[in-house]
């Protein structure tokens, strides 16, 4: 079970175990964050997504 880094909701798995969302990371950091498709619609730019990550 994988959760969104912003809203902590469960991220759905699609065909062949692909996640319904995207993975982003901060510049200069190796840590990756998973963002669900609903949060992607609310915050369309990468900068906005990175600001909202807890």
KELUMZA-106551 format. One line per field, with one value per residue (C-alpha): x, y, z; residue in three letters. Coordinates in nm, 4 decimals, always signed. Layout:
% residues N
u: X | ...
v: Y | ...
w: Z | ...
selum: Ala | ...
***
This chain:
% residues 54
u: +0.0000 | +0.1410 | +0.0151 | +0.0267 | +0.2885 | +0.0445 | -0.2995 | -0.2008 | -0.4732 | -0.4061 | -0.2748 | -0.4505 | -0.2646 | -0.3503 | -0.2849 | +0.0478 | +0.0958 | +0.1523 | +0.0648 | -0.2049 | +0.0087 | +0.3588 | +0.6903 | +0.8741 | +1.1944 | +1.3572 | +1.6650 | +1.9817 | +1.7955 | +1.7708 | +1.4375 | +1.1361 | +0.7765 | +0.4630 | +0.1746 | -0.1753 | -0.3608 | -0.6121 | -0.3328 | -0.1755 | -0.4984 | -0.5104 | -0.1437 | -0.0408 | +0.3230 | +0.6128 | +0.6968 | +0.3469 | +0.3609 | +0.6971 | +0.5681 | +0.2681 | +0.4666 | +0.4628
v: +0.0000 | +0.3345 | +0.6737 | +1.0203 | +1.2499 | +1.5432 | +1.4104 | +1.0671 | +0.8922 | +0.5499 | +0.5636 | +0.3264 | +0.0633 | +0.0214 | -0.2560 | -0.4368 | -0.2737 | +0.0793 | +0.3602 | +0.6177 | +0.9221 | +1.0547 | +1.0492 | +1.3784 | +1.4666 | +1.7834 | +1.9133 | +1.7880 | +1.5279 | +1.1538 | +1.1198 | +1.0628 | +1.1609 | +0.9999 | +1.2317 | +1.1065 | +1.2217 | +1.4264 | +1.6363 | +1.6769 | +1.8367 | +2.0734 | +2.1784 | +2.1693 | +2.2827 | +2.0956 | +2.3916 | +2.3974 | +2.0226 | +2.0474 | +2.3281 | +2.1178 | +1.8027 | +1.7361
w: +0.0000 | -0.1087 | +0.0124 | -0.1395 | +0.0153 | +0.0247 | +0.1249 | +0.2690 | +0.0673 | -0.0761 | -0.4345 | -0.6724 | -0.8702 | -1.2362 | -1.4846 | -1.4276 | -1.0843 | -1.2254 | -0.9853 | -1.0638 | -0.9896 | -1.0367 | -0.8553 | -0.7990 | -0.6188 | -0.4956 | -0.6733 | -0.5081 | -0.3030 | -0.3559 | -0.1736 | -0.3986 | -0.3252 | -0.4670 | -0.5565 | -0.6443 | -0.9540 | -0.7494 | -0.5956 | -0.9390 | -1.0584 | -0.7580 | -0.7880 | -1.1562 | -1.1258 | -0.9702 | -0.7460 | -0.5979 | -0.5334 | -0.3584 | -0.1337 | -0.0224 | +0.0650 | +0.4370
selum: Unk | Unk | Unk | Unk | Unk | Unk | Unk | Unk | Unk | Unk | Unk | Unk | Unk | Unk | Unk | Unk | Unk | Unk | Unk | Unk | Unk | Unk | Unk | Unk | Unk | Unk | Unk | Unk | Unk | Unk | Unk | Unk | Unk | Unk | Unk | Unk | Unk | Unk | Unk | Unk | Unk | Unk | Unk | Unk | Unk | Unk | Unk | Unk | Unk | Unk | Unk | Unk | Unk | Unk
***
